[in-house]
Amino acid sequence: MSENTNEKPHAHPTPGLYLIILSILVIGTVLTFFASTWDMGVFNPIVALTIACTKATLVILFFMHVRYSSKLTIVTICAGFFWLLILITLSLTDYLTRI
């Protein structure tokens, strides 16, 4: 039987990496709480969405194992987000054009 030596082995996350990601998510949750109590004016939603998107990205990449998946899985995830952006854009277009 022949072996394909050109394939690179799939890396898997270690328990230490899970603890680091979990720590970052807990810190993000604490930052979200303090950001909601601190008045930053116009920047409140920007800071809150930045923290939320960062936490969501970490969960998707590491806890859902997308970081270690095939390229087809990554393309599928990106297509889902692209579709979500299309739906949000169409909804906002309708909402912003109302009198």
C-alpha positions as CSV (number, residue, x, y, z in Angstrom):
1,M,0.0,0.0,0.0
2,S,1.2,3.5,-0.8
3,E,1.3,6.3,1.7
4,N,0.7,9.9,0.8
5,T,3.5,11.8,2.4
6,N,2.5,15.1,1.0
7,E,-0.5,15.5,3.4
8,K,0.2,17.6,6.5
9,P,-1.2,16.3,9.7
10,H,-4.2,18.0,11.2
11,A,-3.3,20.0,14.3
12,H,-5.6,19.7,17.2
13,P,-6.1,22.2,20.0
14,T,-4.6,21.4,23.4
15,P,-6.4,21.7,26.7
16,G,-4.1,24.6,27.5
17,L,-5.3,26.4,24.4
18,Y,-8.9,25.9,25.5
19,L,-8.1,27.4,28.9
20,I,-6.5,30.4,27.3
21,I,-9.5,31.0,25.0
22,L,-11.8,30.5,27.9
23,S,-9.9,33.1,29.9
24,I,-10.1,35.5,27.0
25,L,-13.8,35.0,26.7
26,V,-14.3,35.6,30.5
27,I,-12.2,38.8,30.2
28,G,-14.4,39.8,27.3
29,T,-17.5,39.2,29.3
30,V,-16.1,41.4,32.1
31,L,-15.1,44.1,29.6
32,T,-18.6,44.0,28.2
33,F,-20.1,44.5,31.6
34,F,-17.8,47.5,32.4
35,A,-18.3,49.0,28.9
36,S,-22.0,49.0,29.5
37,T,-21.7,50.9,32.7
38,W,-19.3,53.5,31.3
39,D,-20.7,56.3,29.2
40,M,-18.6,56.6,26.0
41,G,-21.2,58.5,24.0
42,V,-21.4,57.5,20.4
43,F,-18.8,54.8,20.9
44,N,-20.9,52.6,23.2
45,P,-22.3,50.4,20.5
46,I,-19.0,50.3,18.6
47,V,-17.1,49.0,21.7
48,A,-19.9,46.5,22.5
49,L,-20.0,45.1,19.0
50,T,-16.3,44.9,18.8
51,I,-16.1,42.9,22.0
52,A,-19.0,40.7,20.9
53,C,-17.6,40.0,17.4
54,T,-14.2,39.1,18.9
55,K,-15.8,36.7,21.3
56,A,-18.0,35.2,18.6
57,T,-14.9,34.7,16.3
58,L,-13.0,32.9,19.1
59,V,-15.9,30.6,19.8
60,I,-16.4,29.8,16.1
61,L,-12.7,29.3,15.4
62,F,-11.7,27.2,18.4
63,F,-14.8,25.7,20.2
64,M,-16.5,24.9,16.9
65,H,-13.2,23.6,15.5
66,V,-13.4,25.7,12.3
67,R,-9.7,26.7,12.7
68,Y,-8.8,23.0,12.3
69,S,-11.4,22.1,9.6
70,S,-11.1,21.7,5.9
71,K,-11.3,24.5,3.5
72,L,-14.8,23.6,2.5
73,T,-16.0,24.1,6.0
74,I,-14.4,27.5,6.1
75,V,-16.0,28.5,2.8
76,T,-19.4,27.3,4.1
77,I,-19.0,29.5,7.3
78,C,-17.9,32.5,5.2
79,A,-20.9,32.0,2.9
80,G,-23.2,32.0,5.8
81,F,-21.8,35.3,7.1
82,F,-22.0,36.8,3.6
83,W,-25.7,35.7,3.4
84,L,-26.3,37.3,6.9
85,L,-24.8,40.6,5.7
86,I,-27.0,40.5,2.6
87,L,-30.1,40.1,4.8
88,I,-29.1,42.8,7.2
89,T,-28.3,45.2,4.4
90,L,-31.7,44.6,2.7
91,S,-33.5,45.0,6.1
92,L,-31.7,48.2,6.8
93,T,-32.3,49.5,3.3
94,D,-36.1,49.0,3.8
95,Y,-36.0,50.5,7.3
96,L,-34.0,53.6,6.3
97,T,-36.2,54.5,3.4
98,R,-39.4,54.7,5.4
99,I,-40.9,58.0,6.2
